[in-house]
Amino acid sequence: MQPLRIPAHTQGVTQVLSALESDATSGLTELQTRQRLELYGLNRLQEQPGLPLALRFLQQFNNPLLITLLVVGAVKAGLGYPRDALVIISVTVINAVIGTLQESKAEQAIAALAQSVRTEVDVIRGGVLHRLSSTALVPGDLVRLEAGAKVPADLRLISGRNLHIDEAALTGESLPVAKGTTAVEADAPLAERIGMAYAGTFVTAGQGFGVVVATADATEIGQISSSLQEQTTLSTPLTRKFSRFSRTLLQVVVALAGLTFAVGLVRGRGVEEMFDGAVALAVGAIPEELPAIVTITLAIGVHRMARRRAIIRRLPAVEALGSTTVICSDKTGTLTQNRMTVKHLYAAGSMLALEDLWPANGAGASWTLALEETLLAGLLCNDASHSDQEGLVGDPTETALLAAAHSVGLDHRSLHEQHPRRDAIPFESEQQFMATLHGSQRILLKGSVEAVLQRCSSALDAQGQPQPLDREAIEHAVSAMAEQGERVLAFAIGQAAEDQQRLDPQHLAGTLSFIGLQGMQDPPRPEAIRAVAACRAAGIQVKVITGDHLETALAIARQMGIGSAEPQGVDGRQLAALNPDAVAALVGQVDVFARVAPAQKLQLVQALQANGEVVAMTGDGVNDAPALKQADIGIAMGEGGTEVARQAADMLLTDDNFATIEAAVEEGRTVYLNLRKTLAFVLPVNGGASMTILLGAVLGTALPVTALQVLWLNMICSLTMSIALAFEPPNPSLMRQPPRPPEQPLLTPGLIRRVAVVSLFNWAVIFGLFLWSNQHDGNLALARTMAVQGLVLAHLVYLSRISHWRQTRLHWPALRAAPAVPLGIATTVLVQTLFSQSGWMNSFFGTSPLDLHHLAICALPMLLMIPVAAVAERLDPTASGQ
């Protein structure tokens, strides 16, 4: 097969198919497919390379605190203190390395979206319909398009019915474009090529078939892919808050360092000594580990959510999830199993369970011609298919209808041969029905009860003869099915003219005969029931927004435990009759919204937000996109959702399960809590060290700790202790607490009080141990060593108190579930032993070995930290997750 020598939009359908050696009904053969896959490769765009590792590493230093430390290190090196300079610069480099590695992991988690959520397409090969990944397409493949699908490659359309495509990504046209099969001039712009469908655009209405003419980078979108690449960034409202915090803190640190230097000179201290004191205060007060900690914590949250089947597309969603107050969920597939099964049938005034009609059970006198026609209509007016290799393929509702027909012995293939389809009006959410025209002159209609009945003037009796339509009896049957949680579809039949080849809406205008109903059930997911209960315990409301019948939705809500014992519901008609103020008042009281139009979903989200709620909204259809964009957290379905919905969403569920939403909310809360824990742990170390140095300058004593020792303290607290808090698992009580107010600042008054109390204690530990040892032993190096060791040992207790281990029994399963904190404690004990007992570290850091007596004195602050930590928890219990 040779590539097309002239643009496909200028050629007729027959010419294109001939050039591609493809067939309009059977597509390519398996041999052709294999050959072309080897020739053209997979249908996916070449990914843009990320930033080089070296440039990513240098970006980590774009922080005022780290820049200040680098300047201090350079000054120390220029003054002839290479050892001090080496340690200062090493601390900044180590934090940059950590930030680089964790940022890479975060971006890899986001980039994994392209692999974890692939577009699925319907392809005809060898005359058989297959459901394949879009990456397997090759030129010449015959692709079926339908509303909600993303066009997977550049296609030359060969047939279509009411086909409209949103081409805004390519042409900027705001409205969908009506498509056909007509060829156009070679110089026609993209927006006027009505016979083409381009990769990356979206089908908004109708159905059609197209033959692939270009794949991967050869497509129109591939040629401009660099402008369409979604840029991944770790900049979020939270990281910007930290940037502002860093700038403010830097100003304070510089002022305090200058004050320390000036006070020391006034008291007659040497310039060199006080410069070392100012440097010590600066490096002690600067929490240089914070940028890396923020990156690490967010990256861990993204990774954990991905493991729990929630893919975060936009990192701000991680933060917003923690303050979600309302989850608006679709019903089908999210709360339920998306495994529809026909339970009851109604025809000719009789209601029967499907299992009573199974051949093994013997239909007997129950079998009527009206029942047969009801099942036959479900089989023929249906886009699902059946093959020996793949079984039933298609929409869950339509496959349930096929399964019901097969269960009573109706054969799919032979009946389609007996009643070949001539034309169809595809299902659209606005019209709520599908209609087909068959060679046997049958017109069959399938859809919602309302849509079908308004087009019927009669009904079939048990023998298949027309009789007056009994709407009251039909509505009573619908209510009976709906009360059992069944979704109800109605069926009707009409007669076409002998020569009729096309089906138009006027052929359905009140001339059909009602055949019957099929009631199907999609049972709730057991894990979703537990997740709804967890959300209620967490103070999160769950509301059902669905296109289903109100009684059906209420039945599912009762089974799920949504709302009160008897959930309240309204339908779309009732909603449409209300003004915006009435909707805003109603939305807080109602649990179930049924038969809602797409515009009403957006209206409901806006009404909830107007009431001050933080809204997470699920959706899977083309028409859900506006509501998903409006919601604080838009959640799309990764398995059953359309590409339009996925593109509009902040988060994707790879298993389409409501329980995953609850898990993601829990992880979002955990991310925020772990950041607060880290701040509550790190800031007191910096505060205590800087206060100690400043007070030493004021009192005229020797510095209790040197700049190198302060750097060691910060490095130990960041690398081996505080980072462990970023790996903390969800607190068991976290989902029993109300949502966090979205306007709550990161440094709350309670957290500031906690930091102040622990900082004062740290200052007392450092200064107290230093003064005692210096007076008792007269050894400056020993006194400084005891001050550092006492503070680290006290913080081991504080770490255990602020982490989840304060509420966990120390046993092996708990250790395996969350090893970061005990591993951090063990590592800290090891390196601190080397810090004081190793000769080369004594020489480098100016420390002195400790004997058992001195170690016992250093351990006393561990006991004192217990009541101090208890007081800190009372001042700010939220930082410990209580």
Buried (B, 14 or more C-beta within 10 A) or exposed (E): BEEBEEBBBBBBBEBBBEBBBBBBEEBBBEEBBEBBBEEBEEBBBEEEEEEEEEEBBEBBBEBBBBEBBBEBBEBBBEBEBEBBBBBBBEBBBBBBEBBBBBBBBBBBBBEBBEEEBBBBBBBBBBEBBBEBBBBBBBBBBBBBBBBBBBBBBBBBBBBBBBBBBBBBBBBEBEEBBEBEBEBBEEEBEBEEBBBBBBBBBBBBBBBBBBBBBBBBBBBBBBEEBEEEEEEBEBEBEBBEBBBEBBEEBBEEBBEBBEBBBEBBBEEEBEEEBBBBBBBBBBBBBBBBBBBBBBBBBBBBBBBBBBEBBBBBBBBBBBBBBBBBBBBBBBBBBBBBBBEBBBBBBBBBBBBBBBEBBEEEEEBEEBBBBBBBBBBBBBBBBBBBBBEEEEEBBBBBBBBBBBBBBBBBEBEBEEBBEEBEBBBBBBBBBEBBBBBBBBEEBBBBBBBBBBBBBEBBBBBBBBEBEEBEBEEEEBEEBBEBBBEEBBBBBBBBBBEBEEEBEEBEEEBBEEBBBBBBBBBBBBBBBEBBBBBBBBBBEBEBBBBBBBBBBBBBBBBBBBBBBBBEEEBEBBBBEBBEEBEEEEBBEBBBEBBBBBBBBBEBBBBBBBBBBEBEBBBBBBBBBBBBBBBBBBBBBBBBBBBBBBBBBBBBBBBBBBBBBBBBBBBBBBBBBBBBBBBBBBBBBBBBBBBBBBBBBBBBBBEEEBBBBBBBBBBBBBBBBBBBBBBBBBBBBBBEEBBEBEBBEBEEEBEBEBBBBBBBBBBBBBBBBBBBBBBBBBEEBEEBBBBBBBBBBBBBBBBBBBBBBBBBBBEBEEEEEBBEEBEBBBBBBEBBEEBBBEBBBBEEBBEBBBBBEBEEEBBEBBBBBBEBBEEBBEEBBEBBEBBBBB
